[in-house]
Amino acid sequence: MTSERHNVGTQLSFALYGAANRMARMHKPFLEPLGLTFPQYLVILELLDGAPLTVGALGTRLGMDTGTITPLVKRLESAGFVTRTRDPADERRVLVDLTSHGRALEAEVRGIPGRIKTACQLTDQSADDLRRTLEGLAHPASE
């Protein structure tokens, strides 16, 4: 009985890993023409929903630590998509904001989830159900 539960857990982990990789790969043809990687796309999406954000807040929203988010933001800054400035209220904090070039991507970036949903043959309801299930796995209430 124990081995069955272990196998189910392993299969679930493998399925989630495979789905996450496939999802990232599916974004590539939409992101390459924009000059964005998948993690950079996630940063742009968060900033479109509430820039400026501190590096720390951006990392928290995306589930990334500072060591991961800072290089992403620096590359986006080098590409002209974002600016990084010290917070005048607290010099220790760095604010990240979109440039006009970054904001110009909004329509294309916001259109990508619909294209992915169509490619996965998901209805609005099935996509919402799947998202809620995955969020429950990522952030269980009993943690």
Disulfide bonds with the S-S distance in Angstrom:
none
